[in-house]
Amino acid sequence: MTVTIVGSQLGDEGKGALVDRWGGDADVVVRYQGGDNAGHTVVEGGEEYKLSLVPSGAVRGTIGVLGNGCVVNPRTLFEEIDELRDRGLDPDVRVARRAHVILPYHRVLDGIEEAGKAEDDSGVEVGTTGRGIGPTYEDKAGRRGIRIGDLLDPDVLRDRIEYVVDHQRSVAEEVYGLDVDDSEHAAAFDVDALHEEFTAIGERLAEDGMTVNCSDFLYHRREAGDRILFEGAQGTSIDIDHGNYPFVTSSNPTAGGAAVGSGMGVTTVGAGEVVGIVKAYLSRVGSGPLPTELDGDDDEEALADEIREKGGEFGTVTGRPRRIGWLDLPMLRHASRVSGFTGVAINHVDVLADLPELRVCVGYELDGERIDTVPTTTERWERCEPVYREFETWSAVDWAAVAEEGYEALPEATREYLEFVADEMDAAVYAVGVGPDREETVEVANPFDR
């Protein structure tokens, strides 16, 4: 049995809470793409765990796997594992030997490339986290990347580092005019220093038995009857193929990425449940179109501030305040069609309580035509005018009591809102988030039991 968790919007839908909840019923939780640019917050008994690389299921004691589709910063990985151990947990994390490694020069290149786009009117400033994700995927596609398996063989690693550092020094110096030998950047391009540090990392990975042939490992776990949960990072609208390019991440958060990024067959992943995680309104970190953004008059901006504060809408990794907008159904329809959702979990409905108004974008007007899904180009999406439907608002209640009592305890207006959204996505409601804690989720159906 497999369950795949996919972000339906822009990557801050609260996936970690559902992975944590249903991860307790899984034997293995697999991150299938992305890197330490993907923030997941898990709350258990009032304890908050902020993870950016370790799979969210680690808090529940399940085996966590970083699949071959991930890019891995070993420094971040060990920092998070060590911090969890300091807090009394014992995370069991495995890393695919085919996963690519983020090295220090990737972060340098990420920073200077984004800065260059910001200064160049013809460039597109994406608003990256600066963690080296894009440059690492570029090396992967350019067939000059360094993989986790390379760290296990010092001689192979030396050859790989010498080749790629020579290339990246040239890019940094000749394209961006960077002095790579200055005190700030020298270590990132020092072959000897990199070889020493990452050989030691390889030794720790080997000593701790952390590396796996991911496809083979998951095949045998499934053959033994294990339940496997696939955890996507980011969200559909920043998928490199299906998102609003170029304001996208460098990998595929959509459900198809689970097969490619883990090495499990598409018939295995496709035979399981695919759950889209939805935030009951819209938020975004970084640049790019946001047709329903609340950024107009003073009343709209005040409403955005209220939602932002109540929802804690600040990036887990960057701390940047998120842009706020009404729920966008064209975006959700696109997400459901691309990944084939069997169910949805809708989070943050408590944040919408006591608002003076509540609206949902049900379609777009573009060049005099009504459309129901996201256009293929960013330029066309920017010109879309949202068509709204107004909904009855609801008052705040004892959300913890609601979570304990179940779906029917939700305010009637809340249920009407949820059921309308789910129907438009052609999927059933599996869960409703009414607070950040694991127990503050109204579970309608457990996908592992379907």
C-alpha positions as a printed Julia matrix, in Angstrom:
450×3 Matrix{Float64}:
   0.0    0.0     0.0
   1.3    3.43   -0.9
   0.09   6.95   -0.18
   1.51  10.0    -1.96
   1.21  13.46   -0.4
   1.28  16.36   -2.88
   1.1   20.11   -2.35
  -1.8   21.53   -4.38
  -0.68  25.14   -4.44
   2.62  26.93   -3.93
   4.38  24.78   -1.39
   3.26  25.97    2.04
   0.01  24.05    2.43
   0.87  22.26    5.68
   1.91  18.94    4.16
   4.18  18.15    7.11
   1.25  17.89    9.52
  -0.48  15.28    7.37
   2.72  13.37    6.65
   3.31  13.31   10.37
  -0.23  12.15   11.15
  -0.48   9.44    8.51
   3.22   8.68    8.77
   2.42   6.97   12.04
   0.58   4.33   10.01
   3.44   4.0     7.51
   6.56   1.9     7.87
   8.61   4.07    5.51
   8.3    7.76    4.58
  10.08   8.78    1.37
  10.98  12.31    0.26
  11.13  12.04   -3.51
  12.42  15.48   -4.63
  13.7   18.85   -3.47
  16.28  19.66   -0.86
  16.71  21.77    2.25
  14.74  24.59    0.66
  11.57  22.75    1.65
  10.38  23.66    5.13
   8.08  21.31    7.04
   6.75  22.16   10.48
   5.47  19.33   12.67
   3.8   20.03   16.02
   3.29  17.27   18.56
   1.98  17.94   22.06
   2.92  21.59   21.74
   6.48  20.7    20.68
   7.42  22.25   17.33
   9.87  20.57   14.98
  11.05  22.52   11.94
  12.55  20.26    9.33
  13.91  21.17    5.93
  15.47  17.91    4.78
  14.75  15.03    7.15
  11.39  13.46    6.16
   8.55  14.61    8.4
   7.8   11.05    9.5
  11.0   11.08   11.6
   9.02  12.57   14.48
   6.83   9.45   14.46
   9.77   7.05   14.5
   9.26   5.7    10.97
  12.13   5.02    8.58
  12.79   8.13    6.51
  14.3    7.91    3.03
  15.71  10.71    0.89
  15.14   9.39   -2.61
  17.27   9.67   -5.71
  15.19  12.66   -6.84
  16.39  14.72   -3.88
  19.41  16.99   -3.69
  21.08  16.58   -0.32
  23.11  19.04    1.73
  24.92  16.7     4.15
  25.63  19.54    6.55
  21.91  20.24    6.91
  21.11  16.54    7.11
  23.47  15.9    10.02
  22.47  19.12   11.79
  18.81  18.1    11.73
  19.51  14.52   12.79
  21.72  15.68   15.65
  19.15  18.23   16.8
  16.38  15.61   16.82
  18.6   13.31   18.87
  19.3   16.14   21.3
  15.53  16.44   21.74
  15.17  12.78   22.63
  14.25  11.31   19.24
  16.1    8.62   17.33
  15.59   9.33   13.61
  16.31   6.49   11.21
  17.2    8.24    7.94
  18.45   6.54    4.77
  19.8    8.36    1.72
  19.69   7.13   -1.87
  23.14   6.6    -3.31
  21.81   8.07   -6.56
  20.74  11.32   -4.87
  22.86  14.33   -5.79
  24.92  16.3    -3.28
  24.71  20.05   -2.67
  28.24  21.38   -2.29
  29.35  24.83   -1.02
  29.96  26.22   -4.5
  26.32  25.52   -5.41
  25.18  27.96   -2.74
  27.65  30.59   -3.95
  26.43  30.24   -7.53
  22.79  30.33   -6.44
  23.33  33.64   -4.67
  25.22  35.41   -7.43
  22.87  34.18  -10.17
  19.79  35.44   -8.32
  21.52  38.74   -7.59
  22.38  39.06  -11.25
  18.76  38.52  -12.26
  17.64  41.18   -9.8
  19.99  43.72  -11.38
  19.21  42.79  -14.98
  15.87  44.03  -16.31
  15.82  41.17  -18.79
  16.31  38.53  -16.08
  13.67  36.83  -13.95
  14.22  37.0   -10.22
  12.61  33.81   -8.94
  13.12  34.46   -5.23
  15.1   31.31   -4.42
  16.12  30.37   -0.89
  19.79  30.62   -1.89
  20.44  27.06   -0.74
  22.04  25.86   -3.96
  19.1   23.75   -5.1
  18.92  25.02   -8.69
  22.67  24.85   -9.4
  22.78  21.29   -8.03
  19.98  20.19  -10.34
  21.77  22.0   -13.17
  24.89  19.92  -12.48
  22.73  16.79  -12.4
  21.23  17.57  -15.81
  24.68  18.6   -17.09
  26.08  15.19  -16.07
  28.75  16.69  -13.86
  27.0   16.23  -10.5
  28.37  14.46   -7.45
  26.14  11.78   -5.98
  25.9   10.33   -2.49
  27.48   7.11   -3.76
  30.54   9.07   -4.9
  31.22  10.15   -1.31
  31.84   6.53   -0.38
  34.91   6.21   -2.64
  37.61   8.87   -1.97
  39.37   8.28   -5.3
  36.2    8.62   -7.35
  35.2   11.64   -5.28
  38.53  13.33   -5.98
  38.1   12.91   -9.72
  34.54  14.23   -9.61
  35.44  17.27   -7.52
  38.43  18.23   -9.65
  36.3   18.12  -12.79
  33.3   20.05  -11.52
  35.21  22.67   -9.5
  37.27  23.56  -12.58
  34.01  24.1   -14.47
  32.31  26.07  -11.71
  35.34  28.3   -11.09
  35.21  29.29  -14.74
  31.49  30.07  -14.51
  31.91  32.13  -11.35
  34.9   34.08  -12.69
  34.1   34.51  -16.37
  30.31  34.82  -16.28
  29.74  36.55  -12.94
  33.11  38.23  -12.41
  33.49  36.69   -8.95
  36.88  36.55   -7.24
  36.7   32.93   -6.1
  40.0   33.21   -4.23
  38.86  35.92   -1.84
  38.4   35.07    1.82
  34.62  34.79    1.52
  34.49  32.25   -1.31
  37.85  30.47   -1.43
  36.8   27.44    0.65
  33.82  26.76   -1.6
  36.13  26.21   -4.59
  39.07  24.56   -2.79
  39.45  21.04   -4.18
  41.54  19.76   -1.26
  39.22  21.21    1.4
  36.12  19.88   -0.32
  37.64  16.45   -0.77
  38.61  16.26    2.89
  35.23  17.4     4.2
  33.08  15.26    1.92
  35.25  12.17    2.32
  34.59  12.48    6.06
  30.88  12.85    5.33
  30.99   9.69    3.25
  32.67   7.87    6.12
  29.93   8.91    8.53
  27.23   7.87    6.09
  28.88   4.48    5.71
  29.53   3.97    9.43
  25.91   4.79   10.26
  24.59   2.52    7.49
  22.59   5.4     6.01
  23.01   4.87    2.25
  20.74   2.64    0.19
  20.0    1.59   -3.35
  16.63   3.33   -3.08
  14.64   1.39   -5.68
  15.88  -1.95   -4.4
  15.39  -0.97   -0.75
  11.78   0.14   -1.3
  10.99  -2.88   -3.48
  11.97  -5.28   -0.71
  10.18  -3.23    1.96
   6.99  -3.34   -0.07
   7.38  -7.05   -0.79
   7.62  -7.57    2.97
   4.23  -5.86    3.36
   5.38  -2.4     4.47
   3.2    0.63    4.02
   5.04   3.39    2.17
   4.22   7.09    2.23
   5.71   9.41   -0.38
   6.27  13.0     0.74
   6.46  15.71   -1.88
   8.18  19.0    -1.18
   6.93  22.4    -2.44
   3.72  22.4    -4.51
   2.16  21.87   -7.92
   2.28  25.48   -9.09
   6.05  25.55   -8.68
   6.64  22.19  -10.39
   9.28  22.75  -13.07
   7.07  21.16  -15.76
   3.55  21.97  -14.54
   4.06  25.2   -12.59
   4.19  28.86  -13.57
   7.6   28.74  -15.24
  10.11  30.31  -14.65
   8.88  31.05  -11.1
   9.32  27.41  -10.17
  11.51  25.01   -8.26
  13.96  22.69  -10.04
  12.13  19.39   -9.58
   8.71  17.7    -9.82
   6.58  17.92   -6.66
   3.62  16.4    -8.52
   2.64  12.77   -7.99
   4.54  11.53  -11.04
   7.73  12.63   -9.32
   7.16  10.01   -6.63
   7.89   7.2    -9.08
  10.86   8.88  -10.75
  12.33  10.25   -7.52
  12.14   7.0    -5.59
  12.65   4.27   -8.17
   9.28   2.64   -7.48
   7.23   1.78  -10.53
   4.44   4.04  -11.74
   1.99   1.16  -11.43
   2.9    0.82   -7.76
   2.58   4.52   -6.99
  -0.49   4.88   -9.19
  -2.26   1.97   -7.52
  -2.17   3.77   -4.18
  -3.83   6.87   -2.79
  -2.77  10.36   -3.92
  -3.78  13.07   -1.46
  -3.64  16.75   -2.38
  -2.95  19.09    0.5
  -4.77  22.43    0.27
  -4.49  25.57    2.33
  -7.95  27.11    2.79
  -6.62  30.38    1.37
  -3.56  31.15   -0.73
  -0.07  32.17    0.27
   3.22  32.5    -1.52
   6.86  33.25   -0.78
   8.76  34.88   -3.62
   7.94  36.3    -7.02
   5.4   35.23   -9.6
   1.74  35.74  -10.51
  -0.9   35.59   -7.77
  -4.22  36.69   -9.32
  -6.17  36.55   -6.04
  -3.55  38.44   -3.99
  -4.94  40.78   -1.35
  -2.78  43.77   -2.2
  -5.24  46.42   -3.36
  -6.72  49.06   -1.09
  -6.1   49.53    2.63
  -8.93  47.16    3.56
  -7.46  44.36    1.46
  -3.99  44.88    2.89
  -5.39  44.9     6.43
  -7.2   41.64    5.69
  -4.0   40.12    4.31
  -2.14  41.17    7.46
  -4.82  39.59    9.65
  -4.65  36.27    7.79
  -0.84  36.37    7.73
  -0.59  36.88   11.48
  -3.28  34.34   12.39
  -1.83  31.75   10.03
   1.82  32.37   10.87
   2.51  32.98    7.21
   6.26  33.35    7.27
   8.57  30.98    5.39
   9.83  28.01    7.45
  13.26  28.16    5.83
  13.62  31.87    5.01
  11.36  33.59    7.55
  10.06  35.83    4.76
   6.45  37.08    5.07
   4.22  35.28    2.59
   1.96  37.02    0.11
  -1.72  36.34    0.84
  -4.68  35.74   -1.47
  -8.1   34.11   -1.66
  -8.35  30.44   -2.55
  -7.8   29.9    -6.28
  -9.86  27.06   -7.78
  -8.28  27.18  -11.26
  -4.98  26.42   -9.53
  -6.54  23.55   -7.56
  -8.26  22.04  -10.6
  -4.92  22.02  -12.41
  -3.23  20.34   -9.44
  -5.88  17.65   -9.21
  -5.73  16.89  -12.92
  -1.94  16.71  -13.03
  -1.56  14.38  -10.03
  -4.87  12.5   -10.07
  -5.97  13.16   -6.5
  -8.07  10.51   -4.82
  -8.6   12.74   -1.79
  -7.78  16.15   -0.34
  -6.84  17.5     3.06
  -7.77  21.15    3.62
  -5.76  22.98    6.25
  -5.96  26.3     8.13
  -9.75  26.6     8.11
  -9.49  28.01   11.64
  -7.53  30.98   10.26
 -10.56  32.04    8.2
 -12.83  32.28   11.24
 -14.25  35.71   12.11
 -13.19  37.35    8.83
 -15.38  40.21    7.59
 -15.74  38.48    4.21
 -14.82  35.22    2.49
 -14.3   34.76   -1.24
 -13.13  32.01   -3.58
 -11.84  32.47   -7.12
 -13.96  30.09   -9.22
 -12.49  30.99  -12.61
 -10.58  33.58  -14.63
 -11.48  36.13  -17.25
  -8.76  36.31  -19.9
  -9.1   38.35  -23.07
 -12.89  38.22  -22.8
 -12.96  34.45  -22.29
 -13.87  32.52  -19.13
 -11.36  29.78  -18.29
 -11.37  27.28  -15.43
  -7.71  26.34  -15.13
  -4.27  27.95  -15.07
  -2.88  29.15  -18.44
   0.31  27.53  -19.67
   2.4   30.69  -19.74
   3.2   33.05  -16.9
   2.52  36.06  -19.12
  -1.07  34.91  -19.74
  -1.58  34.04  -16.07
  -0.49  37.54  -15.06
  -3.29  38.99  -17.2
  -6.01  36.81  -15.66
  -8.77  38.56  -13.71
 -10.29  36.39  -10.97
 -14.02  35.66  -10.92
 -15.18  35.34   -7.32
 -17.92  33.58   -5.43
 -18.72  34.81   -1.95
 -19.23  32.4     0.96
 -20.84  32.73    4.35
 -18.22  33.31    7.03
 -18.02  31.39   10.3
 -17.12  32.25   13.86
 -14.24  30.84   15.85
 -15.08  27.78   17.95
 -13.19  25.45   20.25
 -11.19  23.88   17.44
  -9.55  21.27   19.68
 -13.01  20.05   20.68
 -14.07  19.97   17.02
 -11.04  17.86   16.14
 -11.97  15.42   18.86
 -15.67  15.26   17.96
 -15.25  14.94   14.2
 -16.34  16.41   10.9
 -19.98  17.05   11.81
 -18.83  19.3    14.67
 -17.43  21.81   12.18
 -19.59  24.9    11.65
 -22.1   24.38    8.86
 -20.62  27.24    6.81
 -17.18  25.63    7.1
 -18.49  22.31    5.8
 -20.2   24.02    2.87
 -16.91  25.72    2.0
 -14.93  22.47    2.24
 -17.37  20.39    0.24
 -17.57  22.98   -2.53
 -13.76  23.0    -2.87
 -13.49  19.2    -2.81
 -16.24  18.81   -5.43
 -14.44  21.25   -7.72
 -11.29  19.13   -7.37
 -13.25  15.91   -8.02
 -11.9   14.36   -4.81
 -13.17  13.41   -1.37
 -12.31  15.25    1.84
  -9.93  13.06    3.85
  -8.91  15.53    6.54
  -9.42  19.09    7.76
  -6.72  21.03    9.6
  -8.05  23.25   12.41
  -4.74  23.98   14.14
  -1.01  23.23   13.94
  -0.84  20.3    16.38
  -1.12  16.69   15.24
  -4.31  16.29   17.25
  -5.85  19.42   15.71
  -6.82  17.6    12.53
 -10.31  16.36   11.78
  -9.73  13.01   10.11
 -12.54  11.93    7.83
 -10.7    9.01    6.22
  -7.26   7.49    6.63
  -5.88   6.88    3.12
  -4.08   3.76    4.33
  -7.44   2.21    5.19
  -9.09   2.83    1.83
